[in-house]
Amino acid sequence: MDLDFKIVNNDICVKLVGEIDEYTARSLRDDLDKLIEAQGFRTMTFDMQGVTFLDSTGFGLVIGRYKKLRAKRAELLLKNVPPQVDKVFRTSGLYSFVPIVK
């Protein structure tokens, strides 16, 4: 899993590429949590265009970052969600509290 991010004003866009599974979620979670703690921003957008697979651990990673951001009065947004991941997010009801942006 590669992690690349770009900060513009008070917003951060995190580009995720590869698989988000039990193996990759641990290091990804640590990296994202460091960003959340170190930066003062209003939104974090996950650009998921390059995500090829997401399992329940990956889903939990998204939910956990949502909760951490919410506690800091920041918002999590999703962008470019691939069809196989979109199916998981729609089925789970994630979009009712984590919106998709273009």
C-alpha positions in Angstrom: 0.0 0.0 0.0 1.4 3.3 -1.0 0.4 6.5 0.7 0.7 9.9 -0.9 -0.8 13.1 0.3 -1.2 16.7 -0.6 -2.1 19.6 1.7 -3.9 22.6 0.2 -5.1 25.3 2.6 -6.8 23.5 5.5 -7.6 20.4 3.5 -5.5 17.2 3.0 -6.0 14.7 0.1 -4.6 11.2 0.7 -4.1 9.1 -2.4 -4.4 5.4 -1.6 -3.0 2.8 -4.0 -3.1 -1.0 -3.7 -4.8 -3.3 -1.3 -6.2 -2.3 2.0 -6.2 -5.6 4.0 -5.1 -6.9 7.4 -1.4 -6.7 6.4 -1.4 -3.2 5.0 -4.0 -1.6 7.2 -1.7 -1.6 10.3 1.0 0.6 8.8 -1.5 2.7 6.9 -3.4 3.4 10.1 -0.2 4.5 11.9 0.7 6.8 9.0 -2.8 8.3 8.8 -3.0 8.8 12.5 0.3 10.7 12.5 -1.1 13.0 9.8 -4.3 13.5 11.8 -2.4 14.3 15.0 0.2 16.5 13.4 -1.9 18.6 11.1 -4.6 21.1 11.7 -7.1 20.8 8.8 -10.9 20.7 8.3 -11.1 17.9 5.8 -9.3 14.7 4.9 -10.2 13.2 1.5 -9.3 9.6 0.7 -8.8 9.4 -3.1 -9.4 5.7 -3.6 -9.0 5.5 -7.3 -5.9 3.2 -7.0 -7.4 0.8 -4.4 -7.7 -2.7 -5.9 -9.0 -4.5 -2.8 -10.6 -3.6 0.6 -11.5 -6.2 3.2 -13.2 -5.8 6.6 -9.9 -4.6 8.2 -9.7 -1.9 5.5 -13.4 -0.9 6.2 -12.5 -0.7 9.9 -9.6 1.6 9.0 -11.9 4.0 7.2 -14.4 4.0 10.1 -11.6 4.5 12.7 -10.2 7.5 10.8 -13.7 8.9 10.5 -14.0 8.8 14.3 -10.6 10.3 14.9 -11.3 13.1 12.5 -14.7 13.7 14.0 -13.2 14.0 17.5 -11.0 16.8 16.1 -13.9 18.5 14.4 -12.7 17.6 11.0 -14.5 15.7 8.2 -13.6 12.6 6.2 -14.5 12.6 2.5 -14.2 9.9 -0.1 -13.3 10.4 -3.8 -12.9 8.1 -6.8 -14.2 5.0 -5.0 -13.8 2.0 -7.3 -16.8 -0.3 -8.0 -15.6 -3.2 -5.8 -15.1 -0.9 -2.8 -18.2 1.1 -3.5 -20.3 -2.1 -3.2 -18.9 -2.7 0.4 -19.4 1.0 1.4 -23.0 1.1 0.0 -24.0 -2.2 1.6 -22.6 -1.1 5.0 -24.3 2.3 4.9 -21.0 4.2 5.2 -22.2 6.9 2.8 -24.8 8.0 5.2 -22.1 9.7 7.3 -19.0 9.8 5.0 -19.8 11.6 1.8 -18.4 11.1 -1.7 -17.0 14.2 -3.4 -15.8 14.7 -7.0 
